[in-house]
Amino acid sequence: MDMLEKIAEAKEKKLPKLDLSNYKIRILPPQLFELEHLEELFLDSNLLVELPEEIVALRNLRRLSISENDLMILPENLGELKNLRRLYLGYNNLSDLPESVGELSEMYKMNVAGNDLLDVPESLGNLKKMIKLSLHDNLLEEIPSSFGDMTALEELLLDNNELEEAPESLSALENLRVLVLSGNLLTGLPEKFGAFKVLKELVLDENSITSLPDSLADVETLKVLSISSNPLEALPPKLQERADKESLQVVLES
């Protein structure tokens, strides 16, 4: 079935899900934007360079997946998709995100990994229901302090960027369980990182970390600390004590 036939069928049968992956689509056909009932749309592995403003006509979308395209531009009005809960934009050519992403108040899972992001908007901090945010393999030099406002966040993936420091505000993420910061330019961590309430896994491999804050030993829930390929001379005494007691697994070598 070709693409237009699939769209016609979805319209006739009011199908909630439409998969148009691997159709070599360069421009989305106007018929697509008539599917107001659509809840899930998959456009992965196509040749899209731009997502048009008309996408917001699909106001009932809960899941939108456009991974592995050539996307460079997202519409400024993307935030009008008020029902969107999952957004997958991995492995495209995006250098920025529109400020309006902060208006996607129902969003709980977002993947923008493998792009060319230099920064992300402060407005992301407004996404109070976000559980997993994947921003790895980009060109990020800093993270907005507003990230500390995403209080539902459980998993934050920031590996393979250009981060020179981790903002103290991340320690306010009281539900954070996994934090991955490997492959950056970090030389240390904030003392406030000892305030994490439920953090279980902290991955710091391949940075330039020379020392860790003593306060990390206060994160009683921490089970895995991976810090291989860093110029770290020694663990703080309290952390070493926990490692010796095997209440904490410390990975020092890759």
C-alpha positions, -999 to 999 in steps of 0.1 A, spaced: 0 0 0 15 34 -10 16 64 13 -15 82 1 -35 49 3 -25 45 39 -35 81 47 -69 76 29 -75 43 49 -67 60 81 -91 88 74 -119 65 63 -115 41 93 -105 68 118 -75 48 127 -57 61 158 -22 51 146 -5 57 113 30 44 104 46 61 74 82 51 82 106 42 54 87 58 26 115 82 15 92 111 22 107 145 16 75 166 20 45 156 40 13 155 18 -15 179 28 -40 150 32 -21 140 63 -31 171 82 -68 162 78 -64 132 102 -76 152 133 -84 119 151 -49 106 149 -31 98 182 1 82 170 22 91 140 54 74 129 76 91 103 109 75 110 136 68 84 124 92 58 141 122 41 122 151 59 142 183 63 115 204 78 84 197 99 57 221 86 35 243 109 4 224 96 14 195 119 -5 212 147 -38 204 129 -33 169 144 -44 182 178 -51 148 193 -15 135 187 -1 118 218 30 102 202 50 117 173 81 99 161 104 114 134 137 98 141 164 92 115 154 119 90 173 150 79 153 174 100 168 208 104 138 229 113 109 224 137 79 248 136 77 276 162 41 266 170 50 230 179 38 238 215 2 238 202 2 200 202 -11 201 238 -19 164 240 16 152 230 31 129 255 60 112 236 82 130 211 111 112 193 134 133 172 166 113 175 193 113 148 184 143 127 203 176 120 186 199 145 207 227 159 180 241 182 145 235 196 116 260 195 109 278 227 73 265 225 84 229 234 80 242 270 42 244 264 39 206 258 27 202 293 16 165 290 51 154 277 67 126 297 92 112 272 114 131 248 143 119 227 164 144 208 197 124 208 221 124 179 215 159 166 236 191 165 220 209 194 242 237 208 217 246 235 182 238 246 155 263 257 150 273 294 113 265 288 120 228 290 119 233 327 82 238 325 76 201 316 66 189 351 55 155 339 88 146 320 101 112 332 128 105 306 148 130 286 175 119 261 198 146 249 230 125 244 252 128 213 247 165 207 270 195 210 256 210 242 279 233 261 256 240 290 223 229 305 198 255 317 193 257 354 156 253 348 162 216 343 160 214 381 123 222 378 114 190 359 106 174 392 91 141 378 123 133 359 137 98 365 163 94 338 185 121 322 209 112 294 235 139 286 264 118 275 287 127 246 282 165 246 305 194 253 295 201 289 321 217 311 300 217 342 268 201 356 244 227 371 238 225 408 200 228 401 200 191 389 202 181 426 166 194 430 154 165 408 140 144 437 129 115 415 160 112 394 173 76 394 197 76 364 221 104 354 245 99 325 272 125 319 299 105 303 319 118 273 318 154 283 344 180 295 336 179 332 364 185 357 343 179 388 307 179 403 288 203 425 288 197 462 250 198 461 250 165 442 249 149 476 212 160 479 198 135 454 171 115 471 167 84 449 196 84 425 208 49 418 232 52 389 257 80 381 278 76 350 307 99 345 331 80 323 355 98 298 355 132 314 384 152 330 373 147 365 401 151 391 381 149 423 346 141 435 326 159 463 325 142 497 288 148 497 282 120 471 286 95 499 254 109 514 234 96 485 223 64 502 204 51 472 234 53 449 243 17 438 265 23 407 292 50 402 310 47 369 340 69 365 364 52 342 388 71 319 391 102 342 423 116 358 408 109 393 436 102 418 414 88 446 378 86 458 367 107 488 372 86 520 335 81 527 328 70 491 358 46 493 344 33 526 310 25 509 329 8 480 348 -13 504 316 -24 521 302 -32 487 271 -11 492 283 9 462 297 -5 430 325 18 417 337 13 381 371 29 378 384 11 347 366 6 314 
